[in-house]
Each structure stands twice: as C-alpha cells, then as structure tokens.
Amino acid sequence: MNSETQTTSVPSHCEAQLVAANPQPSTGSSRRRTGKIATLPKSSRTRLNQMLEDGLPYAIIIKSLGRDGKRLTENNLSDWHKGGYQDWLKEREWLDDMRARHELALNLIRENGDCKIHQATLLIAATVISDLLKNLDPTSLSRS
C-alpha cells in the first residue's frame, strides 16, 4: 500500500505536542501596539493587512473598512505598514513554517509505523536548532 492511499489517524494530543515543540515568533518587541489600527477588532486588522498585501491604495482600504475606517488617516496606514503589518507578515511566515514542520512530523509518523511521537519531536527540534545556527550572526554575540 503506498503512502498516498494509506491513512493513519494521529491522536490530537500528538499533534499538540508537535506544535508545542516550537515557540511563537518574536516580533522584536514585547510591547503591545496601542495605535488606532491596533485597537481595531482583529477581523478588521486582518482585512486591512490583506488589503495592504494586495497593494490597494490607502484611501480605498480606509473606505473598505467602513465604520472601522472612519477615524483612520493615510498616515495611520503608513505607520501601520512599517510596524504592525510587518509583525503580521512575520507571524504568517512563522505559522507557515510551523505548519510545514508539523506536516513533516505527521508524515514521518504515518509513513514509518516504528517512528514514535518523541522521535518526530526530536527531528523537529533538530530542524529548529539548524535554523537557529544557520541564521546566527556571530558578530551579534556579546562577550561577557
């Protein structure tokens, strides 16, 4: 039986362990944003970010937001584009990376009956460490 037609269900607690092995991204600041856009409902911020991603002009974005866009200016959107929107992009990239790692581990479990959840988790941990080492800038390390 090939792996494409074979379906193996993985208990949800196993999936949770795989995702828990990877911490959330750091946006570089622990301070919560408090501007006009940051205080909008999450659904409106998501729509706004998607419109920014699509390259819509600020005036159209403000109009498209309806009531939530009434008190926004193009300057607010410009500032958001430099900060909150960049955070949103980083978070989406992080989520995509985590989904890919999660899927890799699940595929390892499905394709290798002898592969245990802890082995898949160790493989993910090794991948995370490899990524950290690849992106490590030795000049940024301070000497104590």
C-alpha positions as CSV (number, residue, x, y, z in Angstrom):
1,M,0.0,0.0,0.0
2,N,1.5,3.4,-0.9
3,S,1.7,6.3,1.5
4,E,-0.8,8.4,-0.6
5,T,-3.6,5.9,-0.2
6,Q,-2.7,4.9,3.3
7,T,-4.5,6.9,6.0
8,T,-3.4,6.8,9.6
9,S,-5.0,8.9,12.2
10,V,-2.7,10.6,14.6
11,P,-4.2,11.4,18.0
12,S,-4.8,15.1,18.6
13,H,-2.6,15.1,21.7
14,C,0.3,14.0,19.5
15,E,-0.3,16.9,17.1
16,A,-0.4,19.3,20.0
17,Q,3.0,18.0,21.2
18,L,4.5,18.6,17.8
19,V,3.3,22.2,17.6
20,A,4.3,22.8,21.2
21,A,7.8,21.9,20.4
22,N,8.2,25.2,18.5
23,P,7.9,28.6,20.3
24,Q,6.0,31.5,18.9
25,P,7.9,34.1,16.9
26,S,9.5,37.1,18.4
27,T,8.4,40.4,16.8
28,G,11.4,42.1,18.4
29,S,9.3,44.0,21.0
30,S,7.4,42.8,24.0
31,R,5.4,46.0,24.0
32,R,1.8,45.7,22.7
33,R,0.8,48.1,20.0
34,T,-1.8,50.7,21.1
35,G,-2.4,52.9,18.0
36,K,-5.7,53.4,16.2
37,I,-5.3,50.3,14.0
38,A,-4.0,48.1,16.8
39,T,-7.2,48.8,18.7
40,L,-9.5,47.8,15.8
41,P,-11.2,44.4,16.0
42,K,-8.9,41.5,14.9
43,S,-11.1,40.8,11.9
44,S,-10.8,44.4,10.7
45,R,-7.0,44.3,11.2
46,T,-6.8,41.1,9.2
47,R,-8.8,42.6,6.4
48,L,-6.7,45.7,6.4
49,N,-3.5,43.6,6.4
50,Q,-4.8,41.5,3.5
51,M,-5.6,44.7,1.5
52,L,-2.1,46.0,2.2
53,E,-0.7,42.7,1.0
54,D,-2.8,43.1,-2.2
55,G,-1.3,46.6,-2.7
56,L,-4.6,48.5,-2.5
57,P,-4.2,52.3,-2.1
58,Y,-4.7,53.6,1.4
59,A,-7.8,55.6,0.6
60,I,-9.5,52.5,-0.8
61,I,-8.5,50.5,2.3
62,I,-9.9,53.1,4.6
63,K,-13.2,53.3,2.6
64,S,-13.4,49.4,2.5
65,L,-13.2,49.2,6.3
66,G,-16.4,51.2,6.6
67,R,-17.2,52.2,10.2
68,D,-13.8,50.9,11.4
69,G,-12.0,53.1,8.9
70,K,-13.8,56.3,9.7
71,R,-11.2,57.7,12.1
72,L,-8.2,56.4,10.2
73,T,-5.9,58.5,8.1
74,E,-3.5,57.5,5.4
75,N,-0.7,58.4,7.8
76,N,-2.1,55.8,10.2
77,L,-1.9,53.2,7.5
78,S,1.6,54.2,6.5
79,D,2.8,53.8,10.1
80,W,1.0,50.5,10.4
81,H,2.6,49.3,7.2
82,K,6.0,49.9,8.8
83,G,5.2,48.2,12.1
84,G,2.0,46.2,12.7
85,Y,1.8,44.9,9.2
86,Q,5.4,43.7,9.3
87,D,4.6,41.9,12.5
88,W,1.6,40.3,10.8
89,L,3.8,39.2,7.9
90,K,6.4,37.7,10.2
91,E,3.7,35.8,12.2
92,R,2.2,34.4,9.0
93,E,5.6,33.3,7.8
94,W,6.2,31.7,11.2
95,L,2.8,29.9,11.1
96,D,3.6,28.6,7.6
97,D,6.9,27.3,8.8
98,M,5.3,25.6,11.8
99,R,2.6,24.0,9.6
100,A,5.3,22.6,7.3
101,R,7.2,21.2,10.3
102,H,4.0,19.8,11.8
103,E,3.1,18.2,8.5
104,L,6.6,16.7,8.1
105,A,6.4,15.2,11.5
106,L,2.9,13.8,10.9
107,N,4.1,12.3,7.6
108,L,7.1,10.7,9.3
109,I,4.7,9.1,11.8
110,R,2.2,8.0,9.1
111,E,4.9,6.6,6.8
112,N,7.0,4.9,9.5
113,G,5.0,2.8,11.8
114,D,8.0,2.4,14.1
115,C,8.5,6.2,14.3
116,K,7.3,7.4,17.7
117,I,6.0,10.8,18.5
118,H,9.1,11.6,20.6
119,Q,11.3,10.8,17.7
120,A,9.4,13.1,15.4
121,T,9.6,15.8,18.0
122,L,13.4,15.4,18.2
123,L,13.6,15.7,14.4
124,I,11.6,19.0,14.6
125,A,13.9,20.2,17.5
126,A,16.9,19.4,15.3
127,T,15.4,21.4,12.5
128,V,14.8,24.4,14.7
129,I,18.3,24.3,16.1
130,S,19.7,24.0,12.5
131,D,17.6,27.1,11.6
132,L,19.0,29.0,14.6
133,L,22.5,28.1,13.7
134,K,22.0,29.0,10.0
135,N,20.7,32.4,11.0
136,L,23.2,33.1,13.8
137,D,25.3,36.2,13.4
138,P,28.4,35.7,15.5
139,T,29.1,39.4,15.5
140,S,25.9,40.0,17.4
141,L,27.0,37.9,20.3
142,S,28.3,40.0,23.2
143,R,31.4,38.9,25.1
144,S,30.9,38.6,28.9
